């Protein structure tokens, strides 16, 4: 008798768990969210491109010397090696000051 109830309860549990794995009858149609999935990212990226046809122009940039670019890049990289100066705070409490 007890095994019969375990079989019935186990069957209902298996049915309930397997129901979550499939598509439900409520979501059979494609929703507007499904049709436009990922388009907001594409639209944001496209809106940030000033001149989309620039990737087809492979000519070097006029007026930008390679040596100057190399020096600027080296200067930029070394700017991160310096430590930032220690911040100083001045707090005043009436006539007593702390630095």
N, CA, C and O of each residue as an XYZ file, in Angstrom:
396
protein
N       0.821     -1.195      0.000
C       0.000      0.000      0.000
C       0.864      1.258      0.000
O       0.595      2.215     -0.726
N       1.922      1.237      0.841
C       2.801      2.395      0.944
C       3.588      2.608     -0.348
O       3.805      3.746     -0.764
N       4.011      1.526     -0.978
C       4.758      1.662     -2.235
C       3.865      2.205     -3.345
O       4.342      2.890     -4.250
N       2.575      1.899     -3.277
C       1.643      2.433     -4.275
C       1.581      3.956     -4.175
O       1.577      4.646     -5.194
N       1.534      4.483     -2.943
C       1.500      5.936     -2.753
C       2.817      6.577     -3.172
O       2.827      7.663     -3.751
N       3.933      5.901     -2.877
C       5.232      6.418     -3.318
C       5.307      6.478     -4.841
O       5.870      7.420     -5.399
N       4.748      5.488     -5.506
C       4.732      5.471     -6.975
C       3.864      6.611     -7.518
O       4.240      7.267     -8.489
N       2.731      6.843     -6.908
C       1.837      7.911     -7.365
C       2.479      9.275     -7.127
O       2.488     10.123     -8.019
N       3.015      9.485     -5.930
C       3.665     10.764     -5.612
C       4.899     10.957     -6.488
O       5.149     12.061     -6.971
N       5.669      9.896     -6.694
C       6.850      9.975     -7.563
C       6.467     10.291     -9.000
O       7.166     11.044     -9.679
N       5.370      9.724     -9.465
C       4.896     10.014    -10.823
C       4.491     11.470    -10.985
O       4.829     12.111    -11.979
N       3.762     11.987     -9.998
C       3.383     13.409    -10.054
C       4.604     14.321     -9.970
O       4.662     15.342    -10.654
N       5.572     13.963     -9.142
C       6.794     14.767     -9.018
C       7.570     14.761    -10.332
O       8.062     15.801    -10.770
N       7.680     13.589    -10.960
C       8.388     13.502    -12.242
C       7.657     14.298    -13.314
O       8.287     14.953    -14.144
N       6.341     14.242    -13.299
C       5.552     14.999    -14.267
C       5.726     16.498    -14.055
O       5.865     17.253    -15.017
N       5.719     16.926    -12.801
C       5.881     18.354    -12.504
C       7.281     18.833    -12.878
O       7.431     19.920    -13.435
N       8.295     18.044    -12.583
C       9.668     18.442    -12.906
C       9.928     18.433    -14.407
O      10.630     19.306    -14.917
N       9.377     17.465    -15.114
C       9.605     17.418    -16.560
C       8.811     18.505    -17.282
O       9.160     18.873    -18.404
N       7.766     19.017    -16.671
C       7.002     20.107    -17.279
C       7.798     21.394    -17.362
O       7.558     22.216    -18.247
N       8.739     21.579    -16.459
C       9.571     22.780    -16.482
C      10.647     22.743    -17.545
O      11.222     23.782    -17.871
N      10.934     21.582    -18.092
C      11.997     21.460    -19.090
C      11.527     21.819    -20.496
O      12.342     22.205    -21.334
N      10.259     21.701    -20.764
C       9.753     21.962    -22.107
C       9.171     23.351    -22.239
O       9.045     24.090    -21.263
N       8.816     23.693    -23.473
C       8.166     24.969    -23.722
C       6.705     24.868    -23.290
O       6.025     23.892    -23.604
N       6.242     25.854    -22.588
C       4.850     25.821    -22.152
C       3.949     26.295    -23.284
O       4.414     26.910    -24.244
N       2.699     26.015    -23.168
C       1.772     26.416    -24.226
C       1.522     27.914    -24.218
O       0.955     28.444    -25.174
N       1.938     28.622    -23.146
C       1.770     30.070    -23.104
C       2.800     30.778    -23.981
O       2.516     31.854    -24.507
N       3.974     30.205    -24.148
C       5.072     30.876    -24.845
C       5.370     30.236    -26.196
O       6.532     30.174    -26.597
N       4.360     29.762    -26.900
C       4.602     29.127    -28.188
C       4.863     30.155    -29.275
O       5.626     29.877    -30.201
N       4.262     31.321    -29.197
C       4.464     32.349    -30.216
C       5.700     33.174    -29.885
O       6.073     33.334    -28.723
N       6.322     33.691    -30.933
C       7.500     34.528    -30.742
C       7.054     35.899    -30.236
O       6.159     36.521    -30.808
N       7.677     36.355    -29.176
C       7.316     37.635    -28.574
C       8.131     38.756    -29.211
O       9.142     38.484    -29.860
N       7.709     40.018    -29.039
C       8.514     41.134    -29.548
C       9.916     41.163    -28.942
O      10.866     41.593    -29.596
N      10.044     40.716    -27.715
C      11.368     40.654    -27.097
C      12.260     39.647    -27.821
O      13.447     39.899    -28.027
N      11.690     38.513    -28.203
C      12.465     37.513    -28.941
C      12.893     38.037    -30.306
O      14.014     37.773    -30.742
N      12.031     38.764    -30.977
C      12.355     39.278    -32.318
C      13.429     40.353    -32.271
O      14.214     40.471    -33.212
N      13.486     41.145    -31.197
C      14.428     42.263    -31.110
C      15.572     41.996    -30.139
O      16.193     42.936    -29.643
N      15.852     40.746    -29.869
C      16.890     40.406    -28.897
C      18.261     40.863    -29.400
O      18.692     40.452    -30.477
N      18.949     41.712    -28.629
C      20.288     42.174    -28.969
C      20.337     43.407    -29.848
O      21.425     43.913    -30.124
N      19.221     43.897    -30.288
C      19.238     45.056    -31.186
C      19.574     46.351    -30.465
O      20.094     47.275    -31.091
N      19.296     46.448    -29.178
C      19.620     47.679    -28.458
C      21.131     47.863    -28.370
O      21.622     48.989    -28.441
N      21.867     46.775    -28.216
C      23.328     46.863    -28.177
C      23.854     47.281    -29.542
O      24.737     48.134    -29.633
N      23.319     46.690    -30.600
C      23.742     47.057    -31.952
C      23.416     48.516    -32.245
O      24.225     49.220    -32.851
N      22.247     48.975    -31.826
C      21.858     50.364    -32.071
C      22.746     51.330    -31.300
O      23.120     52.377    -31.831
N      23.090     51.001    -30.065
C      23.968     51.869    -29.275
C      25.361     51.927    -29.881
O      25.973     52.995    -29.925
N      25.869     50.793    -30.349
C      27.197     50.760    -30.960
C      27.203     51.549    -32.272
O      28.139     52.302    -32.539
N      26.176     51.381    -33.077
C      26.112     52.079    -34.358
C      25.961     53.590    -34.160
O      26.484     54.372    -34.954
N      25.252     54.001    -33.109
C      25.054     55.435    -32.886
C      26.331     56.124    -32.420
O      26.416     57.351    -32.473
N      27.327     55.363    -31.964
C      28.580     55.949    -31.513
C      29.619     56.040    -32.628
O      30.691     56.606    -32.416
N      29.330     55.501    -33.799
C      30.270     55.552    -34.922
C      29.963     56.799    -35.734
O      28.860     56.957    -36.259
N      30.951     57.685    -35.833
C      30.750     58.951    -36.525
C      30.673     58.758    -38.036
O      29.772     59.289    -38.685
N      31.608     58.007    -38.593
C      31.694     57.832    -40.037
C      31.847     56.341    -40.328
O      32.971     55.839    -40.323
N      30.751     55.613    -40.581
C      30.821     54.161    -40.743
C      31.663     53.702    -41.929
O      32.205     52.597    -41.896
N      31.786     54.510    -42.965
C      32.543     54.097    -44.148
C      34.048     54.278    -43.967
O      34.804     53.996    -44.897
N      34.502     54.732    -42.819
C      35.927     54.974    -42.595
C      36.737     53.686    -42.595
O      37.937     53.723    -42.871
N      36.128     52.565    -42.299
C      36.869     51.312    -42.272
C      37.292     50.861    -43.661
O      38.184     50.021    -43.783
N      36.686     51.388    -44.698
C      37.055     51.016    -46.065
C      38.261     51.798    -46.566
O      38.910     51.381    -47.525
N      38.571     52.928    -45.931
C      39.709     53.751    -46.324
C      40.940     53.256    -45.573
O      41.060     53.476    -44.368
N      41.858     52.586    -46.277
C      43.037     52.014    -45.641
C      44.273     52.887    -45.803
O      45.369     52.467    -45.432
N      44.127     54.085    -46.343
C      45.264     54.990    -46.519
C      45.726     55.492    -45.151
O      44.917     55.643    -44.236
N      47.042     55.751    -45.012
C      47.521     56.264    -43.724
C      46.965     57.653    -43.437
O      46.604     58.400    -44.347
N      46.908     57.971    -42.180
C      46.382     59.266    -41.761
C      47.399     60.340    -42.112
O      48.573     60.218    -41.764
N      46.970     61.372    -42.787
C      47.871     62.449    -43.207
C      48.236     63.313    -42.009
O      47.378     63.658    -41.197
N      49.525     63.663    -41.904
C      49.971     64.561    -40.857
C      50.297     63.885    -39.542
O      50.524     64.575    -38.548
N      50.328     62.590    -39.497
C      50.639     61.881    -38.260
C      51.890     61.057    -38.493
O      51.824     59.957    -39.040
N      53.031     61.591    -38.077
C      54.323     60.966    -38.285
C      54.486     59.765    -37.352
O      54.031     59.799    -36.209
N      55.129     58.714    -37.835
C      55.323     57.509    -37.037
C      56.221     57.721    -35.839
O      55.975     57.158    -34.773
N      57.275     58.537    -36.001
C      58.187     58.795    -34.885
C      57.480     59.572    -33.775
O      57.655     59.287    -32.591
N      56.693     60.541    -34.175
C      55.945     61.333    -33.189
C      54.939     60.443    -32.460
O      54.770     60.545    -31.245
N      54.286     59.584    -33.207
C      53.322     58.675    -32.591
C      54.016     57.740    -31.609
O      53.484     57.456    -30.535
N      55.203     57.264    -31.975
C      55.956     56.375    -31.094
C      56.353     57.086    -29.801
O      56.234     56.519    -28.715
N      56.826     58.330    -29.921
C      57.198     59.095    -28.725
C      55.984     59.362    -27.838
O      56.060     59.250    -26.614
N      54.876     59.712    -28.463
C      53.656     59.973    -27.685
C      53.182     58.714    -26.961
O      52.731     58.787    -25.817
N      53.282     57.572    -27.618
C      52.864     56.323    -27.002
C      53.772     55.972    -25.830
O      53.296     55.523    -24.787
N      55.086     56.177    -25.999
C      56.026     55.903    -24.912
C      55.761     56.842    -23.727
O      55.801     56.420    -22.571
N      55.493     58.106    -24.025
C      55.198     59.088    -22.972
C      53.902     58.718    -22.234
O      53.806     58.860    -21.015
N      52.929     58.251    -22.982
C      51.656     57.843    -22.389
C      51.857     56.646    -21.462
O      51.301     56.610    -20.364
N      52.651     55.668    -21.900
C      52.869     54.475    -21.082
C      53.660     54.792    -19.820
O      53.381     54.228    -18.762
N      54.647     55.690    -19.914
C      55.439     56.028    -18.730
C      54.664     56.911    -17.756
O      55.047     57.021    -16.592
N      53.591     57.537    -18.207
C      52.813     58.387    -17.297
C      52.124     57.567    -16.209
O      51.756     58.111    -15.168
N      51.947     56.270    -16.436
C      51.305     55.417    -15.438
C      52.297     54.884    -14.415
O      51.890     54.332    -13.393
N      53.591     55.040    -14.673
C      54.600     54.518    -13.754
C      54.807     55.424    -12.544
O      55.224     54.953    -11.486
N      54.522     56.710    -12.687
C      54.690     57.640    -11.571
C      53.600     57.399    -10.530
O      52.446     57.122    -10.859
N      54.000     57.513     -9.269
C      52.999     57.376     -8.216
C      52.258     58.696     -8.056
O      52.829     59.773     -8.225
N      51.007     58.591     -7.737
C      50.193     59.789     -7.531
C      50.624     60.464     -6.236
O      50.957     59.779     -5.269
N      50.623     61.784     -6.200
C      51.009     62.466     -4.966
C      50.003     62.176     -3.853
O      48.809     61.995     -4.092
N      50.523     62.141     -2.651
C      49.670     61.864     -1.494
C      48.728     63.047     -1.258
O      49.181     64.190     -1.202
N      47.445     62.792     -1.122
C      46.518     63.896     -0.896
C      46.709     64.494      0.498
O      46.973     63.780      1.466
N      46.572     65.794      0.576
C      46.681     66.444      1.882
C      45.329     67.051      2.234
O      44.669     67.670      1.399
N      44.943     66.863      3.464
C      43.662     67.359      3.940
C      43.909     68.372      5.048
O      44.782     68.188      5.896
N      43.143     69.421      5.026
C      43.250     70.425      6.073
C      41.885     70.532      6.741
O      40.901     70.939      6.123
N      41.848     70.159      8.008
C      40.602     70.179      8.766
C      40.738     71.222      9.863
O      41.720     71.233     10.605
N      39.759     72.084      9.959
C      39.813     73.158     10.945
C      38.670     73.004     11.937
O      37.509     72.863     11.552
N      39.024     73.034     13.252
C      38.035     73.013     14.323
C      38.225     74.268     15.159
O      38.934     74.247     16.165
N      37.606     75.339     14.754
C      37.750     76.594     15.495
C      39.168     77.115     15.388
O      39.623     77.460     14.298
N      39.877     77.175     16.521
C      41.242     77.690     16.495
C      42.268     76.564     16.397
O      43.458     76.840     16.246
N      41.837     75.295     16.478
C      42.753     74.159     16.389
C      42.735     73.648     14.955
O      41.670     73.387     14.396
N      43.909     73.507     14.366
C      43.995     73.015     12.989
C      44.803     71.734     12.951
O      45.720     71.539     13.749
N      44.464     70.892     12.047
C      45.180     69.636     11.859
C      45.564     69.515     10.399
O      44.800     69.884      9.507
N      46.758     68.995     10.165
C      47.181     68.823      8.772
C      47.600     67.412      8.524
O      47.989     67.070      7.407
